[in-house]
Amino acid sequence: MTTETPRWFTSSYSNNGGACVEVAINLATPHGIVPVRDSKDAAGPVLSVPAAAFSTFVAGVRDGELGTV
């Protein structure tokens, strides 16, 4: 497996029966993107998020800036 192949993973906090997203952060450094997909539809569409934007999003979640539902 090379850095060209996404290595998908789901957060260890996502223990909700599979209704979550998967990310492939191994492409962040070599390509500047973080692919994101629906874990229930592995063959479905992939959203490529700029690595800097993904980092900002994760920091906002950790800091509680996005609120709760």
Phi and psi in degrees as a GROMACS rama.xvg file:
@    title "Ramachandran Plot"
@    xaxis  label "Phi"
@    yaxis  label "Psi"
@TYPE xy
-104.233  178.654  THR-2
-71.9209  -7.73536  THR-3
-79.4888  -21.271  GLU-4
-95.1317  121.727  THR-5
-62.3175  133.544  PRO-6
-104.079  97.2364  ARG-7
-75.5435  141.263  TRP-8
-149.644  157.664  PHE-9
-114.017  142.425  THR-10
-56.9827  143.897  SER-11
-66.4729  -14.7395  SER-12
-83.3212  -6.83491  TYR-13
-94.6766  67.1726  SER-14
-104.532  57.8872  ASN-15
-118.757  30.4276  ASN-16
83.4858  16.0366  GLY-17
97.0335  0.993969  GLY-18
-88.8181  72.8415  ALA-19
-150.595  -174.819  CYS-20
-111.83  159.436  VAL-21
-118.063  147.984  GLU-22
-128.105  157.899  VAL-23
-127.724  86.4398  ALA-24
-76.9937  -7.64853  ILE-25
-66.4867  -12.8276  ASN-26
-95.2393  -2.83131  LEU-27
-63.6699  -49.6915  ALA-28
-71.714  -50.8754  THR-29
-73.3053  -25.2109  PRO-30
-125.125  -9.439  HIS-31
73.4824  20.7498  GLY-32
-131.199  157.408  ILE-33
-126.462  105.245  VAL-34
-68.876  142.315  PRO-35
-132.779  136.894  VAL-36
-145.157  164.56  ARG-37
-76.1316  125.613  ASP-38
-65.6133  -22.1808  SER-39
-83.176  -11.2501  LYS-40
-135.643  70.3816  ASP-41
-60.7095  -25.4924  ALA-42
-91.4704  -0.844321  ALA-43
-79.7891  -168.066  GLY-44
-66.98  153.788  PRO-45
-121.594  131.292  VAL-46
-96.992  121.263  LEU-47
-97.0446  111.461  SER-48
-100.298  135.389  VAL-49
-56.4135  137.704  PRO-50
-56.7295  -39.7768  ALA-51
-64.6611  -39.9095  ALA-52
-66.8324  -39.1632  ALA-53
-64.3765  -41.8713  PHE-54
-61.7918  -41.2497  SER-55
-63.9963  -41.8113  THR-56
-61.0449  -49.2012  PHE-57
-61.0355  -41.8917  VAL-58
-61.9955  -40.5863  ALA-59
-63.7246  -39.2278  GLY-60
-64.2935  -47.4001  VAL-61
-61.7385  -35.0053  ARG-62
-85.9857  -1.06952  ASP-63
73.9352  21.9223  GLY-64
-79.9077  -10.8816  GLU-65
-99.6207  -4.16159  LEU-66
76.1324  -174.068  GLY-67
-130.913  162.882  THR-68
